[in-house]
Amino acid sequence: MSKLFVVFGATGQQGGSLINYLIHHPEFSKTFRVRGITRDPSKQAAKDLSEKGVEIVRADLSDPKTLAPALEGAYAVFAVTNYWDTGSHEAEEAQGKAVADAALAAGVSLIIWSSLPNITRVTGGRVTNFVHFDSKSRVEDYIRTLGFPSSVFYLPGWYMQNSKHPLFPPPTTNPDGTVVLPYAWPDELEMPYIDVTDTGKYLAPAIGDPAKYNGKQLIGATAFYSSKEVADTWSRITGKKVRHATPEELPVSSGSFMEDNVIRPNPFLTDTGYYGPTGRAELEWLHSQLDPADKLTTWEEYVKANGPWFSA
């Protein structure tokens, strides 16, 4: 009999990608039946999943009493929170702990938590305002104390999809036609880029062998790309000169977190690196564990497949 795999955030980027991977995988599609959790089963994305055979159940991470029914009978659970839904790291941490508690009470054998690096810890206390990273990390710390048979922690990198996400400002075009990207990132800054539709590929090893990966962090990224590589790839594919902004070219900050800490250079990114000093080695290790058939999307492939770019 197939086992029940419960996926929170079913209509979101990570959860939706994992579901797509599970239902199309030659083995996992037979091993698991999938239950997708969403706050709004009436949305079209939820209906589309239902038509593909996914059981859709309503639950809200902010309403703990809805979690037990959602997790009833579950063998495995993928849990993800979205800080930007509430803008509160306290609320996000409470949501994560609530779903972990409910999963433990339901007898879940494998929990996969979508985590992020603890930036306060990684930077030795120099950077303390990446609260949406730290809150996810604190939930990870909490899950480690609960004694699940297997717990795995997924740390995705910088989404390639951020290049078109409305949360981030659009590029501008100078009078000479040069496209200026809205981040004042130095050419040499390297970031781990991930096509979020590849999510299931990074989780597959742990899903197939939970005991082997119990307690492990799985870093999700195709590669570390420098700011110059990113801009040069866009230039090559679009035929336009593309570069990152200089700090002087950025508008006066309105004081938002994004403007002060992501758009502008931050010691977390420029000095410590997204995953800290061991990130590159950890990424290489995970790549060695992946199914060779699961080809990861490169930045060049993503750019080619997701145009047009800079048409405005």
Secondary structure by P-SEA (a helix, b strand, c coil): cbbbbbbcccccaaaaaaaaaaaacccccccbbbbbbbcccccaaaaaaaaabbbbbbbbcccccccccccccccbbbbbbbccccccaaaaaaaaaaaaaaaaaacccbbbbbcccccccccccccccaaaaaaaaaaaaaaaaccccbbbbbbbcccccccccccbbbbbbccccccccccccccccccccccccccccccccccccccccccbbbbbccccccaaaaaaaaaaaaccbbbbbccccccccccccccccccccccccccccccccaaaaaaaaaaaacccccccccaaaaaaaccccccc
